[in-house]
Amino acid sequence: MQKGNHPALLALALGVLCFLGGEAWAGPFQAGSKRELGLEAAAALRIELLAEKPHTGTEEALWRVLTTSKDLRVRVGAGLALVDRIFPGGDPALWGEVHGWWLPRRVPRSLGAADAAILTASLATALPDPAAPWLAYRILEPFFRSSDARYRFGRLAPQGLEELLRSLSARGVEPPEGWPEPFEVVGVLPLACPLEGTVPRERALMESMVFLDTKGRIADDARTYAWDRAEGRLHEVVEDERFPVP
């Protein structure tokens, strides 16, 4: 075979692949390119938002800016800074390793971390920038790689998450394995809340409250604290019915 025939054979092979595979052959390449370009643009937008305003102070201070500021870009910037600070190595996939409390109000860091991921991503999609949905993807995709986070906040979703994930999918922003499909909507964002009052153990069980351990982590076998997710309140668990929730 002559060397000069190789380009012609290559063109013929590509033509056959396109004829036989059609979009099935071209689709993954196009999707991969779109994802790469989207993530590159999201990385640039992230740097831009973090550079616009210094985000210093405690984790809880960043969370307060994320949840209360009237400036959308400032809120997203604070959320991005909180993601970097609260997750080990800034990796939302490590949600299961987040523990401890924001003192003195005793706010579980695990719930603050969930807000850092979900609320920041939700707000980011409202930015008038083509890279905005990919910025949300950069946070949510690793967060939902955590099996615990996927179940506790993806399947048991706060209000608005299902619409957010549906919107991202409609814009072509979706992990290869897909977003979690919520089967129950419980509570609203933000999720984090301070410890207040007490609740009898039997009432916490009867009302399907979420139990937290002494390190502020969600644990089904814990009985120290009970998070009334529907009402957005956190209580210390007591045994005696004479100490109702105030």
BELRAQUI-V697859 format. One record per helix or strand. SS is the DSSP state (alpha for helix, beta for strand). FROM is the first residue (numbers start at 0). TO is the last residue. If there is no record, write none. Layout:
ss = [SS	SS]
from = [FROM	FROM]
to = [TO	TO]
//
This chain:
ss = [alpha	alpha	alpha	alpha	alpha	alpha	beta	beta	alpha	alpha	alpha	beta	alpha	beta	beta	alpha	beta	beta	beta	beta]
from = [2	22	58	71	87	91	100	106	108	131	146	155	160	183	193	200	209	217	224	232]
to = [20	51	67	85	89	96	101	107	123	142	154	156	169	184	199	205	211	217	227	237]
//
